[in-house]
Amino acid sequence: MKSLKKKRRVQIIAIAAVALVMATALIGYGMRDGINFFRSPTQVLAEPPSPSEVFRIGGLVEEGSLKRGESETIRFNVTDGNGVVAVTYRGVLPDLFEENQGMVGTGSYRDGIFVATEILAKHDETYMPKEVVDALKAQGVYQEPDGS
């Protein structure tokens, strides 16, 4: 009788372990496209990602680099104070997007150019995405907002 109870307990534990592993695998599989890692321009230049990798880049839009052509393609550079990465974006930029302002873009890095599929701009005078602030602080070029 005891050996039957012991076998049943082992079977239940084994089934629970298999179910846990399968649930974890399904969650990981479902999230694989939803996770975009953040990189600063310096990190992108130091270790260029593969062209198929989708990630986020952030920093300040370099002054004098914003170029709007006749088509919908917009070109500009993003910098963190040390590195500068050229960016192209096809679409309508956010209203608050301008030079010397913080931005975060999602896309991929191909042939030395970040091809953005989404651009986010800071939404008020003092806001800057945490990842951008951290990257600028790490480079030693972050300036605290005035607060006025």
Secondary structure, DSSP 8 states (H G I E B T S, - for coil): -HHHHHHHHHHHHHHHHHHHHHHHHHHHHHHTTT--EEE-HHHHHHS---TT--EEEEEEE-TT--EE-SSSEEEEEEE-SS-EEEEEEES---TT--TTSEEEEEEEEETTEEEEEEEEE--SSS---HHHHHHHHHHT--------
